[in-house]
Amino acid sequence: MNEQFLPVLGVLVRQEIAETNFKCDLLKCKGACCTFESRYGAPLAIGEIKAIEDILDEVKYYLSPGHVKEIEENGFYEKKQNEYMTRSINNRACVFVCHEDGIAKCAIEKAYVDKKTDFKKPISCHLFPIRRSDFDGEILKYEKLDECNPALDNGKINNTTIAEFCKEPLEKLFGNEWYSQLMESIGR
């Protein structure tokens, strides 16, 4: 795997995002990305906090009583190491996790799919397995996790790269022209 970066209109993209096959397989991973063991929840942009506050009543409908209680008593986000993130319950589940047929899903996204909101989910969640960093400029890298091995297999079967799997959030974040430039630079 090439460890180089692709410069795309002011953003550095790790080559592995273009080369690694990846497509989520929820039936196998059971939504592991929403329930990783960690003291940290999903990163949130300041604007996303306001957007979630505005739809919180619609989102609570999909949550278990325990998650609703956590939000009502402690809020849905916290600030750790100078970053805002969703609250994590028992250092495991995102406060917005709901379960459907044994699969962890995002209550924010469920409200969006049911057309109760126009906010799909935080960009950090939507971009996953891509993570953003800022070292005097935006850098995109692939976060490798064993829980996502089924997605690697599914990506090979479907001939889908991380860049293709994350088309929608990449276009949302950087625009259609940027995404077209990325795909052109990787020959897809």
C-alpha positions as a Markdown table, in Angstrom:
| # | Residue | x | y | z |
|---|---|---|---|---|
| 1 | Met | 0.0 | 0.0 | 0.0 |
| 2 | Asn | 1.4 | 3.4 | -1.0 |
| 3 | Glu | 1.9 | 5.8 | 1.9 |
| 4 | Gln | 1.9 | 8.9 | -0.3 |
| 5 | Phe | -0.5 | 11.8 | -0.3 |
| 6 | Leu | -2.6 | 13.0 | -3.2 |
| 7 | Pro | -2.9 | 16.8 | -3.3 |
| 8 | Val | -6.5 | 17.7 | -4.3 |
| 9 | Leu | -7.3 | 21.3 | -4.5 |
| 10 | Gly | -5.6 | 22.2 | -1.2 |
| 11 | Val | -6.4 | 19.0 | 0.6 |
| 12 | Leu | -3.9 | 16.1 | 1.2 |
| 13 | Val | -5.5 | 12.7 | 0.8 |
| 14 | Arg | -3.7 | 9.6 | 1.9 |
| 15 | Gln | -3.2 | 7.3 | -1.2 |
| 16 | Glu | -4.8 | 4.4 | 0.7 |
| 17 | Ile | -8.2 | 6.1 | 0.5 |
| 18 | Ala | -8.0 | 5.8 | -3.2 |
| 19 | Glu | -6.5 | 2.2 | -3.2 |
| 20 | Thr | -8.3 | 0.4 | -0.4 |
| 21 | Asn | -11.5 | -1.4 | -1.1 |
| 22 | Phe | -14.2 | -0.7 | 1.4 |
| 23 | Lys | -18.0 | -0.9 | 1.7 |
| 24 | Cys | -19.8 | -1.2 | 5.0 |
| 25 | Asp | -21.5 | -4.6 | 5.7 |
| 26 | Leu | -23.8 | -3.9 | 8.6 |
| 27 | Leu | -25.1 | -7.4 | 8.8 |
| 28 | Lys | -21.6 | -8.5 | 9.7 |
| 29 | Cys | -20.1 | -5.6 | 11.7 |
| 30 | Lys | -23.5 | -4.9 | 13.5 |
| 31 | Gly | -22.7 | -1.1 | 13.4 |
| 32 | Ala | -19.5 | -1.4 | 15.4 |
| 33 | Cys | -18.4 | 2.2 | 14.5 |
| 34 | Cys | -21.2 | 3.5 | 16.7 |
| 35 | Thr | -20.2 | 1.4 | 19.7 |
| 36 | Phe | -16.4 | 1.4 | 19.8 |
| 37 | Glu | -14.9 | 1.2 | 23.3 |
| 38 | Ser | -13.6 | 4.6 | 23.8 |
| 39 | Arg | -13.8 | 7.6 | 26.2 |
| 40 | Tyr | -14.4 | 9.8 | 23.2 |
| 41 | Gly | -17.5 | 10.1 | 21.1 |
| 42 | Ala | -17.8 | 11.3 | 17.5 |
| 43 | Pro | -16.1 | 14.6 | 16.7 |
| 44 | Leu | -18.6 | 17.5 | 16.2 |
| 45 | Ala | -18.2 | 20.8 | 14.5 |
| 46 | Ile | -19.7 | 23.8 | 16.3 |
| 47 | Gly | -22.4 | 24.3 | 13.7 |
| 48 | Glu | -23.4 | 20.6 | 14.1 |
| 49 | Ile | -24.1 | 21.2 | 17.8 |
| 50 | Lys | -26.7 | 23.8 | 16.9 |
| 51 | Ala | -28.1 | 21.7 | 14.1 |
| 52 | Ile | -28.5 | 18.7 | 16.5 |
| 53 | Glu | -30.0 | 20.9 | 19.2 |
| 54 | Asp | -32.7 | 22.0 | 16.7 |
| 55 | Ile | -33.7 | 18.4 | 15.9 |
| 56 | Leu | -33.2 | 16.8 | 19.3 |
| 57 | Asp | -36.8 | 16.2 | 20.0 |
| 58 | Glu | -37.3 | 14.4 | 16.7 |
| 59 | Val | -34.1 | 12.3 | 17.3 |
| 60 | Lys | -35.1 | 11.3 | 20.9 |
| 61 | Tyr | -38.1 | 9.4 | 19.5 |
| 62 | Tyr | -35.6 | 6.7 | 18.2 |
| 63 | Leu | -33.5 | 6.4 | 21.4 |
| 64 | Ser | -33.9 | 4.1 | 24.4 |
| 65 | Pro | -35.0 | 5.6 | 27.7 |
| 66 | Gly | -31.5 | 5.3 | 29.0 |
| 67 | His | -30.0 | 7.3 | 26.2 |
| 68 | Val | -32.7 | 10.0 | 26.5 |
| 69 | Lys | -32.1 | 10.2 | 30.2 |
| 70 | Glu | -28.3 | 10.7 | 29.6 |
| 71 | Ile | -29.0 | 13.5 | 27.1 |
| 72 | Glu | -31.5 | 15.2 | 29.4 |
| 73 | Glu | -29.2 | 15.0 | 32.5 |
| 74 | Asn | -25.8 | 15.6 | 30.9 |
| 75 | Gly | -26.4 | 16.8 | 27.3 |
| 76 | Phe | -25.5 | 15.1 | 24.1 |
| 77 | Tyr | -22.0 | 16.5 | 23.7 |
| 78 | Glu | -18.9 | 17.3 | 25.7 |
| 79 | Lys | -15.6 | 19.0 | 25.2 |
| 80 | Lys | -12.4 | 16.9 | 25.6 |
| 81 | Gln | -8.9 | 18.0 | 24.7 |
| 82 | Asn | -10.3 | 21.2 | 23.1 |
| 83 | Glu | -12.6 | 19.2 | 20.8 |
| 84 | Tyr | -16.4 | 18.8 | 20.9 |
| 85 | Met | -17.7 | 15.3 | 20.6 |
| 86 | Thr | -20.9 | 13.3 | 21.2 |
| 87 | Arg | -21.2 | 11.9 | 24.6 |
| 88 | Ser | -20.3 | 8.2 | 25.0 |
| 89 | Ile | -22.4 | 6.0 | 27.3 |
| 90 | Asn | -20.2 | 3.7 | 29.5 |
| 91 | Asn | -17.2 | 4.5 | 27.2 |
| 92 | Arg | -18.9 | 2.5 | 24.5 |
| 93 | Ala | -22.0 | 3.5 | 22.7 |
| 94 | Cys | -22.6 | 7.0 | 21.2 |
| 95 | Val | -25.4 | 8.7 | 22.9 |
| 96 | Phe | -27.3 | 8.7 | 19.6 |
| 97 | Val | -27.1 | 4.9 | 19.1 |
| 98 | Cys | -30.3 | 3.0 | 18.6 |
| 99 | His | -30.7 | -0.7 | 17.8 |
| 100 | Glu | -32.6 | -2.3 | 15.0 |
| 101 | Asp | -32.6 | -6.0 | 14.4 |
| 102 | Gly | -29.4 | -6.3 | 16.5 |
| 103 | Ile | -27.6 | -3.6 | 14.5 |
| 104 | Ala | -26.4 | -0.3 | 16.1 |
| 105 | Lys | -27.6 | 2.6 | 14.0 |
| 106 | Cys | -27.7 | 6.4 | 14.3 |
| 107 | Ala | -30.9 | 7.9 | 15.6 |
| 108 | Ile | -30.0 | 11.2 | 13.9 |
| 109 | Glu | -29.8 | 9.4 | 10.5 |
| 110 | Lys | -33.0 | 7.4 | 11.2 |
| 111 | Ala | -34.9 | 10.7 | 11.7 |
| 112 | Tyr | -33.4 | 12.0 | 8.5 |
| 113 | Val | -34.4 | 8.9 | 6.5 |
| 114 | Asp | -37.9 | 9.2 | 7.9 |
| 115 | Lys | -37.9 | 12.8 | 6.7 |
| 116 | Lys | -38.3 | 14.3 | 10.2 |
| 117 | Thr | -35.1 | 16.3 | 9.8 |
| 118 | Asp | -32.8 | 17.7 | 7.1 |
| 119 | Phe | -29.6 | 17.0 | 9.0 |
| 120 | Lys | -28.3 | 13.5 | 8.2 |
| 121 | Lys | -25.5 | 13.0 | 10.8 |
| 122 | Pro | -22.2 | 14.6 | 11.9 |
| 123 | Ile | -19.7 | 14.8 | 9.1 |
| 124 | Ser | -17.2 | 12.8 | 11.1 |
| 125 | Cys | -19.6 | 9.9 | 11.2 |
| 126 | His | -20.7 | 10.3 | 7.6 |
| 127 | Leu | -17.0 | 10.2 | 6.4 |
| 128 | Phe | -16.0 | 7.2 | 8.4 |
| 129 | Pro | -13.6 | 5.4 | 7.8 |
| 130 | Ile | -12.0 | 8.6 | 6.7 |
| 131 | Arg | -10.7 | 10.9 | 9.5 |
| 132 | Arg | -9.8 | 14.5 | 9.1 |
| 133 | Ser | -6.7 | 16.2 | 10.6 |
| 134 | Asp | -5.3 | 19.7 | 10.3 |
| 135 | Phe | -1.6 | 20.1 | 10.1 |
| 136 | Asp | -1.4 | 23.6 | 8.5 |
| 137 | Gly | -4.0 | 22.3 | 6.1 |
| 138 | Glu | -6.6 | 19.6 | 5.7 |
| 139 | Ile | -5.4 | 16.0 | 5.6 |
| 140 | Leu | -7.7 | 13.0 | 5.1 |
| 141 | Lys | -6.5 | 9.6 | 6.3 |
| 142 | Tyr | -7.9 | 6.1 | 6.6 |
| 143 | Glu | -8.6 | 4.8 | 10.1 |
| 144 | Lys | -8.0 | 1.1 | 10.1 |
| 145 | Leu | -10.1 | -0.9 | 12.6 |
| 146 | Asp | -10.4 | -4.7 | 12.9 |
| 147 | Glu | -14.2 | -4.3 | 13.3 |
| 148 | Cys | -14.3 | -3.0 | 9.7 |
| 149 | Asn | -12.7 | -6.2 | 8.2 |
| 150 | Pro | -16.1 | -7.2 | 6.7 |
| 151 | Ala | -16.2 | -3.8 | 4.9 |
| 152 | Leu | -12.8 | -4.6 | 3.4 |
| 153 | Asp | -14.1 | -7.9 | 2.0 |
| 154 | Asn | -17.4 | -6.3 | 0.8 |
| 155 | Gly | -15.4 | -3.5 | -0.9 |
| 156 | Lys | -13.4 | -6.1 | -2.8 |
| 157 | Ile | -16.5 | -8.0 | -3.8 |
| 158 | Asn | -18.2 | -4.7 | -5.0 |
| 159 | Asn | -14.9 | -3.2 | -6.4 |
| 160 | Thr | -15.6 | -0.1 | -4.3 |
| 161 | Thr | -12.8 | 2.1 | -2.8 |
| 162 | Ile | -13.0 | 4.2 | 0.3 |
| 163 | Ala | -13.1 | 7.3 | -1.9 |
| 164 | Glu | -16.1 | 5.9 | -3.8 |
| 165 | Phe | -17.9 | 4.6 | -0.6 |
| 166 | Cys | -17.5 | 8.1 | 0.9 |
| 167 | Lys | -18.6 | 10.1 | -2.2 |
| 168 | Glu | -21.6 | 11.7 | -0.6 |
| 169 | Pro | -19.9 | 13.1 | 2.5 |
| 170 | Leu | -16.8 | 14.1 | 0.5 |
| 171 | Glu | -18.9 | 16.1 | -1.9 |
| 172 | Lys | -20.8 | 17.6 | 1.0 |
| 173 | Leu | -17.6 | 18.7 | 2.6 |
| 174 | Phe | -15.5 | 19.8 | -0.3 |
| 175 | Gly | -17.9 | 20.1 | -3.3 |
| 176 | Asn | -18.5 | 18.2 | -6.6 |
| 177 | Glu | -15.5 | 19.8 | -8.4 |
| 178 | Trp | -13.2 | 18.6 | -5.6 |
| 179 | Tyr | -14.5 | 15.1 | -5.7 |
| 180 | Ser | -14.2 | 14.9 | -9.5 |
| 181 | Gln | -10.6 | 16.1 | -9.2 |
| 182 | Leu | -10.0 | 13.4 | -6.6 |
| 183 | Met | -11.4 | 10.7 | -8.8 |
| 184 | Glu | -9.5 | 12.0 | -11.8 |
| 185 | Ser | -6.2 | 12.0 | -9.9 |
| 186 | Ile | -6.7 | 8.3 | -9.0 |
| 187 | Gly | -7.9 | 7.2 | -12.4 |
| 188 | Arg | -11.4 | 6.2 | -11.5 |
